[in-house]
Amino acid sequence: MHYILLSLASLKVFVFIDGSFANNKDMSFQIGYIVVLGNEEMLDRRFMLHGNIIYWLLTKCKRVT
């Protein structure tokens, strides 16, 4: 694993969450998230994120959709 050097002055925590409905064979729900510690750079109406993943999880939920 390789971590990049970050600026402490503009350090932020970013959390990205996504879900997948009825994508499994048993029609169950799947959810995942990633927690990133990083710096953002604004480019026009978009942003570039430079950071390090500190935690991620992908799990199947018991709820059936």
C-alpha positions, 0 to 999 in steps of 0.5 A: 500500500502506498499513501500520499502526503496531504496538506493538513491546512485543507484536510477533509474527510470524504464518504462515498456511499452507493447501493445496488438494488436486486443485483444478486441472484436472490434479489437482495440489496447490496451496499458499499462505502468508502471513507477517504482522508484527502484534499480537494482541488476545484476545477471549473465546476468539478473537483479533483480529490487527492487522498488516502482510503482509510476504510471501505466496506461492501456488504449484502443486506438481508432486506429483499427488494 
